[in-house]
Amino acid sequence: MLERLFGLRERGTTVATEVRGGAITFATMCYIVFVQPAVLSQGAGMDFGAVFTATCLSAALATLVMGLWANYPIAEAPLMGENFFFAISVVGLLGIPWPTALGIVFLSGLGFLALTLLRVRQMILDAMPASLRAGIAAGIGLFIAFIGLTHAGIVVKSPAPGAYVQIGDLASPVALVALAGLVVTAVLFARGVPGGILLGLALTTALAIAAGLVRPSGVVAWPPSLEPTFLRMDLAGAWRHVDLVLVFLVMLVFDTVGTLIGVSEQAGLMVDGRLPRADRAMLADAVGTLAGAVLGTSTVSSYIESASGVAEGARTGLANVATAVLFLGALFFAPLVATVGGGVTSGGASYYPITAPVIILVGSLMMGQAGRIAWQDATEAIPAFVTLVLIPFTFNIAHGVAGGIVAYALVKAGAGRGREVPWLVWALAAVLVAAYALLPRLRH
């Protein structure tokens, strides 16, 4: 039955490999079940417990749709970045009530669904030039490596004027555990040990417990009620903020396109530069965002941490089934999940030394896609480089993808090779320039 559903032999994988991959993906992204309610409760005044439950349910649903309908190992959850925009910018700075903000997310999800059904998003995916696709994958590799380094306390914010980051305290318990975990995991992976990444994660967890960074506080807990946020979205109020609906929509479209390209390139799922069943994969994003708004959480979409499961060998939607089951389990095993993904607070900052080594390692693997960029051709290399650097330096996949598209059209035209630019890339470049010019909130 599993062979018929997922085509395991065709993709050169096994049930055990898929389950391991799904577990790794969950482990590297389960921090969201604690970060999301913290961000939305502190920044938007929403109920912590209800957002926790909404996060687990929406992530499980969207991940399951992606796995069963599209048959891809790309997990879903509320997006980092969009959640801060929702809580801090929309609710905090603009003073928009959180039910109205949920309505804005829901309307952006409807627009997302419409673009999916009209196949606009698949057209965007298919029109993306090969060098840009490679630049997106490599840029995401740098992005998640940077996230891993900050989670490990190896890179921290710099207080010096004119500097943005600096090396952290490498003698701190957080950094030492993360560095040790990175070495162990990298060696296991390099030696081709089956389940090496999962084994490395387990050993890093043991190190963190031995160092006193995490203290298991139990196993089972009853899920909090969803009632404070369920169906509380204000659609009537949301219609008065069409500009914000468009901002959420633009970020969601290009964030998910970038993630799908990056993870699919890493997994070798692209066929002749196209992603089969892309419309189904994108439908999962739309379902996740709509369900998330109904349940009471911000934009839900594809997660770049899925690349960690791919690195472990995941190639089919069966890995997503495992990840979805673990998200549902998190509802009842929150104390146990917190041991691995809950993080450590030190000096007012949150760190994730257990999962950071896996994320750094996966970033290094994804950087291999940079070798596919046609560096000898400036009209291909420059736009790809723009994408590659903007993704980590703006801390946003959507901005990097948008910058690469506009740069591709301009550089090709400036070099007298405008005919090489697909008409849809020209159209996207024009739309993006207009969007960033006319929607100030998109630029922040």
C-alpha positions as CSV (number, residue, x, y, z in Angstrom):
1,M,0.0,0.0,0.0
2,L,2.8,2.4,0.9
3,E,4.6,1.6,-2.4
4,R,1.4,2.4,-4.4
5,L,0.8,5.6,-2.5
6,F,4.3,7.1,-2.4
7,G,6.4,5.2,-5.1
8,L,9.2,4.4,-2.7
9,R,11.2,2.2,-5.0
10,E,11.0,4.7,-7.9
11,R,12.6,7.3,-5.7
12,G,15.2,5.0,-4.2
13,T,14.0,5.1,-0.6
14,T,12.5,2.9,2.1
15,V,9.9,3.2,4.8
16,A,12.6,3.5,7.5
17,T,14.5,6.2,5.6
18,E,11.3,8.2,5.1
19,V,10.3,8.0,8.8
20,R,13.8,9.0,9.9
21,G,13.7,11.9,7.5
22,G,10.3,13.0,8.7
23,A,11.5,12.8,12.3
24,I,14.6,14.9,11.5
25,T,12.4,17.5,9.7
26,F,10.1,17.7,12.8
27,A,13.1,18.0,15.2
28,T,14.6,20.9,13.3
29,M,11.4,22.9,13.0
30,C,9.5,21.9,16.2
31,Y,10.8,25.1,17.8
32,I,7.9,26.8,16.0
33,V,5.3,25.2,18.3
34,F,6.9,27.3,21.2
35,V,8.1,30.3,19.3
36,Q,4.8,31.0,17.5
37,P,2.6,31.3,20.6
38,A,5.3,33.3,22.3
39,V,5.4,35.8,19.4
40,L,1.7,36.1,19.0
41,S,0.9,36.3,22.7
42,Q,3.5,38.8,23.5
43,G,3.3,40.9,20.4
44,A,-0.4,40.6,19.5
45,G,-2.1,39.8,22.9
46,M,-3.4,36.4,21.7
47,D,-3.9,33.4,24.0
48,F,-0.7,31.4,24.3
49,G,-2.3,28.0,24.7
50,A,-4.8,28.5,21.9
51,V,-2.0,29.6,19.5
52,F,0.1,26.6,20.5
53,T,-2.8,24.2,19.6
54,A,-3.6,26.1,16.4
55,T,0.1,25.9,15.4
56,C,0.3,22.2,15.9
57,L,-3.0,21.5,14.1
58,S,-2.5,23.8,11.1
59,A,1.1,22.5,10.6
60,A,-0.1,18.9,10.8
61,L,-2.9,19.4,8.4
62,A,-0.9,21.3,5.7
63,T,2.0,18.9,6.1
64,L,-0.3,16.0,5.6
65,V,-1.9,17.5,2.5
66,M,1.6,18.1,1.0
67,G,2.5,14.5,1.8
68,L,-0.6,12.7,0.7
69,W,-1.7,14.9,-2.2
70,A,1.6,16.2,-3.7
71,N,3.9,13.3,-2.4
72,Y,6.7,15.6,-1.4
73,P,8.8,15.7,1.8
74,I,8.2,19.4,2.4
75,A,6.7,20.1,5.7
76,E,4.5,23.2,6.6
77,A,4.1,25.4,9.6
78,P,3.5,29.1,10.5
79,L,6.3,31.1,8.8
80,M,9.0,32.9,10.8
81,G,9.2,36.5,9.6
82,E,5.5,36.6,8.7
83,N,4.6,36.0,12.3
84,F,6.7,38.9,13.5
85,F,5.2,41.1,10.8
86,F,1.7,40.0,11.9
87,A,2.4,40.6,15.6
88,I,4.8,43.6,15.7
89,S,4.0,45.6,12.6
90,V,0.3,44.9,11.9
91,V,-1.0,44.5,15.5
92,G,1.6,46.3,17.5
93,L,2.6,49.3,15.4
94,L,-0.5,49.8,13.3
95,G,-2.9,49.0,16.1
96,I,-5.0,46.6,14.1
97,P,-6.9,44.2,16.4
98,W,-5.6,40.6,16.1
99,P,-9.0,39.2,14.9
100,T,-8.8,41.7,12.0
101,A,-5.2,40.6,11.3
102,L,-6.3,37.0,11.2
103,G,-8.9,38.1,8.6
104,I,-6.2,39.8,6.6
105,V,-4.2,36.5,6.6
106,F,-7.4,34.6,5.6
107,L,-8.0,36.9,2.6
108,S,-4.4,36.6,1.5
109,G,-4.9,32.8,1.7
110,L,-7.9,33.1,-0.6
111,G,-5.8,35.1,-3.1
112,F,-3.1,32.5,-2.7
113,L,-5.7,29.8,-3.5
114,A,-7.0,31.7,-6.5
115,L,-3.4,32.1,-7.9
116,T,-2.9,28.3,-7.4
117,L,-6.1,27.3,-9.1
118,L,-5.4,29.6,-12.0
119,R,-1.9,28.0,-12.2
120,V,-0.2,31.4,-12.0
121,R,2.1,30.1,-9.2
122,Q,3.1,27.1,-11.2
123,M,3.8,29.3,-14.2
124,I,6.1,31.4,-12.0
125,L,7.8,28.2,-10.8
126,D,8.3,26.9,-14.3
127,A,9.5,30.2,-15.7
128,M,12.3,30.6,-13.2
129,P,15.7,30.5,-15.1
130,A,18.1,27.7,-14.1
131,S,20.7,30.1,-12.7
132,L,18.1,31.8,-10.5
133,R,16.9,28.4,-9.3
134,A,20.4,27.5,-8.3
135,G,20.9,30.9,-6.6
136,I,17.7,30.4,-4.6
137,A,18.8,27.0,-3.4
138,A,22.3,28.2,-2.5
139,G,20.9,31.4,-0.9
140,I,18.5,29.3,1.3
141,G,21.5,27.2,2.2
142,L,23.3,30.3,3.5
143,F,20.1,31.5,5.1
144,I,19.6,28.4,7.2
145,A,23.3,28.1,8.0
146,F,23.1,31.6,9.4
147,I,20.0,30.7,11.4
148,G,21.8,27.7,12.7
149,L,24.9,29.7,13.7
150,T,22.7,32.2,15.6
151,H,20.7,29.4,17.2
152,A,24.1,27.9,18.4
153,G,25.3,31.2,19.8
154,I,28.3,31.1,17.5
155,V,27.1,34.3,15.7
156,V,25.5,37.0,17.8
157,K,24.4,40.6,17.3
158,S,27.2,43.2,17.6
159,P,26.8,46.2,19.9
160,A,29.6,48.0,17.9
161,P,28.5,51.0,15.7
162,G,28.5,50.0,12.0
163,A,28.7,46.3,12.8
164,Y,25.7,44.0,12.7
165,V,27.0,40.6,13.8
166,Q,30.1,39.2,15.6
167,I,31.4,35.9,16.9
168,G,29.7,34.7,20.1
169,D,31.2,33.4,23.3
170,L,32.6,30.1,22.1
171,A,33.3,29.1,25.7
172,S,29.7,29.2,26.7
173,P,27.9,25.9,27.3
174,V,25.4,26.6,24.5
175,A,28.2,27.1,21.9
176,L,30.3,24.2,23.2
177,V,27.3,21.8,23.0
178,A,26.4,23.0,19.5
179,L,30.0,22.8,18.3
180,A,30.4,19.3,19.7
181,G,27.1,18.3,18.1
182,L,28.1,19.7,14.8
183,V,31.4,17.8,14.7
184,V,29.7,14.5,15.7
185,T,26.9,14.9,13.2
186,A,29.2,16.0,10.4
187,V,31.5,13.0,11.0
188,L,28.6,10.5,11.1
189,F,27.1,12.0,7.9
190,A,30.5,12.1,6.1
191,R,31.1,8.4,7.0
192,G,27.7,7.5,5.5
193,V,26.3,6.1,8.8
194,P,22.7,5.2,8.3
195,G,20.5,7.6,10.2
196,G,23.6,9.6,11.0
197,I,21.8,12.9,11.3
198,L,19.2,11.5,13.6
199,L,21.9,9.8,15.7
200,G,23.8,13.1,15.8
201,L,20.7,14.8,17.1
202,A,20.2,12.2,19.8
203,L,23.8,12.5,20.9
204,T,23.6,16.3,21.0
205,T,20.4,16.1,23.1
206,A,22.3,13.9,25.6
207,L,25.2,16.4,25.7
208,A,22.7,19.2,26.3
209,I,21.2,17.3,29.2
210,A,24.6,16.4,30.6
211,A,25.6,20.1,30.4
212,G,22.5,21.1,32.3
213,L,21.2,23.2,29.3
214,V,17.9,21.4,29.2
215,R,16.1,19.6,32.0
216,P,13.3,17.2,31.0
217,S,10.2,18.4,32.8
218,G,7.8,15.6,32.0
219,V,6.4,13.7,29.1
220,V,2.7,14.2,28.7
221,A,0.4,17.3,29.0
222,W,-3.2,17.9,28.0
223,P,-3.6,20.2,25.0
224,P,-4.8,23.8,25.7
225,S,-8.2,24.9,24.5
226,L,-8.5,26.3,21.0
227,E,-11.6,28.3,21.9
228,P,-10.0,31.8,22.5
229,T,-8.8,32.0,18.8
230,F,-11.0,29.5,16.8
231,L,-13.1,31.3,14.2
232,R,-12.3,34.7,15.7
233,M,-11.1,36.3,12.4
234,D,-12.8,39.6,11.5
235,L,-13.3,39.5,7.7
236,A,-15.3,42.7,7.5
237,G,-12.6,44.6,9.2
238,A,-9.9,43.0,7.0
239,W,-11.4,44.3,3.8
240,R,-10.5,47.8,5.0
241,H,-6.8,46.9,4.7
242,V,-6.4,45.6,1.2
243,D,-2.9,46.9,1.0
244,L,-1.9,44.6,3.9
245,V,-3.7,41.7,2.2
246,L,-1.5,42.3,-0.9
247,V,1.7,42.6,1.2
248,F,1.0,39.2,2.9
249,L,0.1,37.7,-0.6
250,V,3.3,38.9,-2.2
251,M,5.5,37.7,0.6
252,L,3.7,34.3,0.7
253,V,3.9,33.7,-3.1
254,F,7.6,34.4,-3.4
255,D,8.5,32.8,-0.1
256,T,6.9,29.5,-1.0
257,V,8.2,29.6,-4.6
258,G,11.7,30.0,-3.2
259,T,11.3,27.3,-0.6
260,L,9.8,24.8,-3.1
261,I,12.7,25.4,-5.5
262,G,15.4,25.2,-2.9
263,V,14.2,22.0,-1.2
264,S,13.2,20.4,-4.5
265,E,16.6,21.1,-6.1
266,Q,18.3,19.7,-3.0
267,A,16.2,16.5,-3.2
268,G,16.6,16.1,-6.9
269,L,12.8,16.3,-7.5
270,M,13.0,18.7,-10.4
271,V,12.4,17.1,-13.9
272,D,13.7,19.1,-16.8
273,G,13.7,22.2,-14.7
274,R,10.1,21.7,-13.6
275,L,8.5,20.4,-10.4
276,P,5.9,17.7,-11.2
277,R,2.6,18.1,-9.3
278,A,3.7,21.7,-8.3
279,D,0.0,22.7,-8.3
280,R,-0.7,20.1,-5.6
281,A,2.2,21.3,-3.5
282,M,1.1,24.9,-3.8
283,L,-2.5,23.9,-2.9
284,A,-1.1,22.6,0.4
285,D,0.3,26.0,1.1
286,A,-3.1,27.6,0.5
287,V,-4.9,25.1,2.7
288,G,-2.4,25.7,5.5
289,T,-2.8,29.5,5.4
290,L,-6.6,29.3,5.3
291,A,-6.7,26.7,8.1
292,G,-4.2,28.6,10.2
293,A,-6.3,31.8,10.1
294,V,-9.5,29.8,11.0
295,L,-7.7,28.1,13.9
296,G,-5.9,31.2,15.1
297,T,-2.4,31.6,13.8
298,S,-0.5,33.5,11.2
299,T,0.6,32.5,7.6
300,V,1.3,28.8,7.2
301,S,3.5,27.6,4.3
302,S,6.5,25.4,3.3
303,Y,9.5,25.3,5.7
304,I,13.1,25.4,4.6
305,E,14.0,23.1,7.5
306,S,12.5,20.3,5.4
307,A,15.9,20.2,3.7
308,S,17.2,18.5,6.9
309,G,14.9,15.6,6.3
310,V,16.0,15.5,2.7
311,A,19.6,15.3,3.8
312,E,18.6,12.3,5.9
313,G,17.2,10.6,2.7
314,A,13.6,11.6,2.6
315,R,12.2,11.7,-0.9
316,T,8.5,11.1,-0.7
317,G,5.3,12.3,1.1
318,L,5.7,9.5,3.6
319,A,8.2,11.6,5.4
320,N,5.6,14.3,5.7
321,V,3.1,11.8,7.2
322,A,5.7,11.1,9.9
323,T,6.2,14.8,10.5
324,A,2.5,15.5,10.7
325,V,2.0,12.7,13.2
326,L,4.7,14.2,15.4
327,F,3.1,17.6,15.2
328,L,-0.1,16.0,16.4
329,G,1.8,14.2,19.1
330,A,3.3,17.5,20.2
331,L,-0.2,18.5,21.4
332,F,0.0,15.8,24.0
333,F,3.8,15.6,24.5
334,A,4.7,19.3,24.7
335,P,7.1,18.8,27.7
336,L,9.0,16.1,25.8
337,V,9.1,18.2,22.6
338,A,10.4,21.2,24.6
339,T,13.4,19.1,25.7
340,V,14.6,19.0,22.1
341,G,13.2,22.1,20.4
342,G,12.1,24.4,23.2
343,G,15.4,26.3,23.3
344,V,17.6,27.7,26.0
345,T,17.4,31.3,27.3
346,S,20.7,33.0,28.1
347,G,21.3,36.7,28.5
348,G,17.8,37.6,27.3
349,A,18.3,35.7,24.0
350,S,16.9,32.3,23.0
351,Y,19.2,29.6,21.6
352,Y,18.6,26.1,20.2
353,P,21.9,24.2,20.6
354,I,20.4,20.8,20.0
355,T,18.9,21.4,16.5
356,A,21.5,24.1,15.4
357,P,24.1,21.5,14.3
358,V,21.7,19.8,11.9
359,I,20.6,23.1,10.4
360,I,24.2,24.3,9.8
361,L,25.1,21.0,8.2
362,V,22.1,21.1,5.9
363,G,23.1,24.7,4.9
364,S,26.5,23.5,3.8
365,L,24.9,20.8,1.7
366,M,22.6,23.2,-0.1
367,M,25.4,25.5,-0.9
368,G,26.5,22.9,-3.4
369,Q,23.8,24.3,-5.7
370,A,26.0,27.4,-6.3
371,G,28.1,25.2,-8.6
372,R,25.3,25.1,-11.1
373,I,25.3,28.8,-11.6
374,A,26.8,29.9,-14.9
375,W,29.4,32.1,-13.3
376,Q,31.2,32.7,-16.6
377,D,28.1,34.5,-18.0
378,A,27.6,37.8,-16.2
379,T,23.9,38.0,-17.2
380,E,23.3,34.8,-15.4
381,A,25.8,35.1,-12.5
382,I,24.9,38.6,-11.3
383,P,21.1,38.0,-10.9
384,A,21.8,34.6,-9.2
385,F,24.3,36.3,-6.9
386,V,21.8,39.0,-6.0
387,T,19.3,36.3,-5.0
388,L,22.0,34.3,-3.2
389,V,23.0,37.2,-1.0
390,L,19.7,38.9,-0.5
391,I,18.0,35.9,1.0
392,P,20.3,35.6,4.1
393,F,21.1,39.4,4.3
394,T,17.4,40.5,4.3
395,F,16.5,37.4,6.4
396,N,13.7,36.9,3.9
397,I,13.4,34.4,1.0
398,A,10.7,36.5,-0.8
399,H,12.9,39.6,-1.0
400,G,15.8,37.5,-2.4
401,V,13.6,35.9,-5.1
402,A,12.1,39.2,-6.0
403,G,15.5,40.9,-6.3
404,G,16.8,38.1,-8.5
405,I,13.9,38.3,-10.9
406,V,14.2,42.1,-11.3
407,A,18.0,41.9,-11.7
408,Y,17.7,39.1,-14.3
409,A,15.4,41.2,-16.5
410,L,17.4,44.4,-16.1
411,V,20.9,42.8,-16.6
412,K,19.8,40.8,-19.6
413,A,18.2,43.8,-21.2
414,G,21.2,46.1,-20.4
415,A,23.5,43.5,-22.1
416,G,21.4,43.5,-25.3
417,R,20.0,40.0,-24.6
418,G,16.5,40.9,-23.5
419,R,15.0,38.3,-25.9
420,E,16.4,35.6,-23.6
421,V,14.1,36.7,-20.8
422,P,10.8,34.8,-20.7
423,W,7.8,37.0,-21.0
424,L,6.5,35.9,-17.6
425,V,9.8,37.0,-16.0
426,W,9.4,40.5,-17.6
427,A,5.8,40.6,-16.2
428,L,6.9,39.5,-12.8
429,A,9.7,42.1,-12.7
430,A,7.2,44.9,-13.6
431,V,4.7,43.6,-11.0
432,L,7.4,43.4,-8.3
433,V,8.8,46.9,-9.0
434,A,5.3,48.3,-8.8
435,A,4.5,46.3,-5.6
436,Y,7.6,47.5,-3.8
437,A,7.0,51.1,-5.0
438,L,3.3,51.2,-4.1
439,L,3.2,49.1,-0.9
440,P,5.6,50.8,1.6
441,R,4.9,48.1,4.2
442,L,6.4,45.5,1.8
443,R,9.8,47.3,2.0
444,H,10.0,46.9,5.8
